[in-house]
Structure formats: structure tokens, C-alpha cells
Amino acid sequence: MTTHTPQTTAAGEGLLYVDGTLRGASASHEVLSPATGQSVGRVAWASESDAADALDAAQRALLDWDGLGGEGRAKWMDVLREQIVTAEVALREAVVAETGKTWEQSEEDYQLLVDSLEFYAEAARKLAPEPLADRAGTHTHQLRKVPIGVAVAFVAWNFPLLNIGYKLGPAMAAGSPIVIKPSARTPLAASVVARLCAQAQLPAGVVNFIWGDDVVIGDALSASETPALITLIGSTATARHVMKTAATSVKRFSFELGGNAPVIVLPDADLDTAADTIAGMKFGNAGQICVTPNRVLVHESIAEVLTEKLRERADNIRVGFGEAGTVDMGPLIDAAAASRVLGLVRAAVDDGARIVTGGDVAANAPTDCYLQPTVLADVTGSMSISKDEIFGPVIAIQTFSSTEDAIARANATDAGLSAFVFGRDPFEVARCVDQLQFGEVHVNGVKYAIELPHGGMKQSGVGCDCSIFALDDYLVTKRVSRPIVNIESKDL
């Protein structure tokens, strides 16, 4: 295996990318690594004036960018993708530096950005007007898909590149100029993408990157009347704030929000498959994944065996920060996040849950951001750890006696993003799939890819990320109707 030593510094200061130009700002911001507590770089810190400039640039770019057509935009997407491919190491090093995730886990982050540009470039080439029949036979009609206008994207810190890809690909394909605001916690990888946009010499204003205070810059972008679409990957609370702030004009929203994903493990499930999937998602990226299993509902007849399998997998996780191949799980994004997760664990124990393994800060860790992989048993639905999204490396196990009970408890949440079912009996699995109120249900495993739609129900969002359906958020339908002229019947 090729080793890779994590970088502890980033080269130069990350610059804003506005109107086709890299530029500084009147202030700068230091980025600290949760893995080491050390500075890993600085970025220019945008002002409200910078936000306004980015929106103006995007608005000016709209007509010309749309005018290139799908093929013309796809060619520019290919150019940018080539730049990104050549910068893989720099991009992944930035992700590792600002998040502390392992080198191996940074690959998915990077690859989804590449996949998005490739997938949506192909989709752009297929955009074409469609005919619509006229019942009276007096007119011809054509439906055209045109860009909605300027898009503003707020992207989360847990996957700095993947989340950019989810927004950048469909926006460019649709012809909607975009202003992307990454999280203030993770601007470094985005600053590399911004530099690559400049190197690709994209048309001015088509893509803009700014970062700054999450509230100040976020509110400046949301409150503007310029954006036609605001898209967000984040929490439900943040989405409510954005919608309220954005009510200065009629806008479209596309939100991928928090999850409280249930896992139903039926009595005939393959327990090794279930344990591998649950542990992989809970300890990958330190559990900081919005679709990761939050409530593990296990049939009482197999609970003891599955709990032991999960304990074994948790105890084999290597926690830390180091060369590729030496670490399985890095830190949480900051000490406050780690403290919050530990608070949920301790509250659950106070309410009667049992720590099977873990439950504390990782030993000999360089910062307080590292937690032990944790398994809790005897959890109930009334505990806070069952009601709140954990967003950390904690498996919380509940037991059930009937499938009806499991489904009812799984649905007892305002969230509706992802759910998981493990079992062999097709009838019982089908009951779960049909009745679970979630935007996606994974059976006997998990699969995500750029071509698969990703979105939630209830308070987990509106709209869609990934797949051809994501384009719908960035496009509107224009109808063109013309009368049919019968030349023979006209008076000449």
C-alpha cells in the first residue's frame, strides 16, 4: 500500500473567487485542524460587499452562460474536471488538513466532485426542447428547460468536496450561475477548487466562491433579491433560518437536511452484513454523516449476538491521525461537537442505557476532538440520543419484538432522510420498505452514487441531490406555442 503522510500546513492564503478572478479581502481567517489543534492555513474572509459582488457577477453571467447551450457548458465542465483530476493530491490534503479525516476517507470526498462534473456534463449535452401535443390541433408547442437564474449554495463541512460537487455539477449543467459558500469550518478545500476554476479560465461569474462568517455572509446572500434558488446541505434549524431570511423575494429552495436514520434488523438478517454496514457508517468519518444509522432497532431474539459483533468491530477501530493505512477513524470537527456527543451518551446512561464499549474521549489523543468508538445497549426511544441526530461514532441499540413495533418506532421522528432494513424474508422486508417514511430505504447494505437520487421527506428537506432529478431544482419550463397556419385555406 502506498503511504501518504498528512500535511500539517496549507500553501498560501485561500483567495475568494468572484467574477472570474481570485481576490483577497480586508480580513483573513485562520483554519485550525481538529486533528492536531494547529493552524493549517488562512483564507481571505469575505465581507457583505464581497457577497454582493459575487451575486452581481453571477447575475451578469446568466444570459451568456445560458446562451452557450448544453454542449457549450459541458465543454467547460470537462475543462474544470481535468483541472480537478490533476490536483487530486492537493485537494485531498486540504480535506484531511481541515477535517482530520483519514487519507482513505478523503477519496470519496474527492471522487464525488469528479463524478458530478462528469455525470452532469453528459446530462447537459442531452438537454433539448420537447414537443407537446395540442388537443385541438390548432397549435404546435415546445417545452424548453431554461436556467432558473442565480443559485446560492450553502454546503456543509463534513464532506467539503462532495458537497460542492452535489451543487456545482447540476448548476453548471443547467446554466444557472452559482455562488457557493462553504462552511466557515472548512474553506481550504474549496479554496483549491476556486483556484482551479481560475486556472480553467471559466467565463466570468459562472462560478463564484466566497467564505466568511456563517451568519453574516449567509444572511447577506439569503436576503438578497438576486438569487432565484437557494440550496443547502445542513441542519433543519439552519434551513428554517434561511427560509425566513430569504423571504425578501420569491425563491425556490432545495434542502438536504438532518437525519435520524433508523436501522431495522429483522430476526433472520445476515448479522455480519448488518454489523459491517452499521459499523462502517457509524465509524467512517467519525459518524459525521447525515445518513448514518442513528437508531439501531434490533429484534430481541438476535440483539445479544449483534451487539457483540458491533462491539468487536468498534474495538478494532484505530483512532488517530497518521499515515495512510495506519488509522481508521479521525476526530470530530471540533471539541464542541465531541462534547455534545459525549453529553448524549452520558444522558442516555443516566436514563438506563448501558455502555458496551467506548463512551469517552479517546486515550492519548492529541486533541479533545477524538472519541472512542462507542456501542450503547438498552437504549429506549424516549432518550435524547434517540430523538437527536448523534453525528458521532456512537451506535445506540434498541430492541423490538414485532415488525409493526419496529416500523412505528422508526417513523416516530420528524426526520425522513434515510432508513435501513436487514432481513431475508421478502414479505417482512417489503412491509418495512412500504411503510417506512423516508426518502431512501437501503435493504441489506448501502449504496450511494452520483446517478442515484438523494433526498428526504418531512423535515429532512425538499428537492433532490444527485441523479438527473437534481437538475429540476435548477431549471424551469418555458412553453413556446405557435399557431398552425393552413396555407391552402388562406386567401392569397
Secondary structure, DSSP 4 states (H G I P E B T S, - for coil): ----PPPS--SSEEPEEETTEEE--SEEEEEE-TTTSSEEEEEEE--HHHHHHHHHHHHHHHHHHHHTHHHHHHHHHHHHHHHHHHTHHHHHHHHHHHH---HHHHHHHHHHHHHHHHHHHHHHHT---EEE--TTSSEEEEEEEEE-S-EEEEE-SSSHHHHHHHHHHHHHHHT--EEEEE-TT--HHHHHHHHHHHHHTPPTTSEEE----HHHHHHHHHH-S--SEEEEES-HHHHHHHHHHTTTS--EEEEE-----EEEE-TTS-HHHHHHHHHHHHHGGGG--TTS--EEEEETTTHHHHHHHHHHHHHTPPBS--STTS-SB---SSHHHHHHHHHHHHHHHHTT-EEEE--SBPTT-SSTT-B--EEEES--TTSHHHHS---SSEEEEEEESSHHHHHHHHH-SS--SEEEEE-S-HHHHHHHHHH--SSEEEESS----TTS-B--SGGGEES-BSTGGGGGGTEEEEEEEEEPP-GGGS--
